[in-house]
């Protein structure tokens, strides 16, 4: 399946309005959002950026180059975000768990820099 691109442009039917359109020819679907009002151009562009994964509020989805089951064991993991950005990190510096919302997914959070240990009563 090809990536769907959402494109903002000035509406040709209603003067002053802006619209965002995307066509998914594989599934034979068309998406249209119409914006009107004093900030419609900004809102249409912001919406298109959000839908295209280029808005700062969007958490980038990652494509793993390594197999998930091998990821934790490796010293450094190379990841390519859907935005095209390459990043690397050390899996052993993170706390790993199964994602309860996904059968095959993992979730991770950074290990704390400081760990407090409670001592028993003296």
Secondary structure, DSSP 4 states (H G I P E B T S, - for coil): -PPP--EEEE-SSSTT-EEEEEEETTTTEEEEEEE-STTHHHHHHHHHHHHTT-STTSPPPEEESS-HHHHTTSSSEEEEETTS-EEEE-GGGEEEEE-TT-SS-EEEEEPPSS---PPPP-
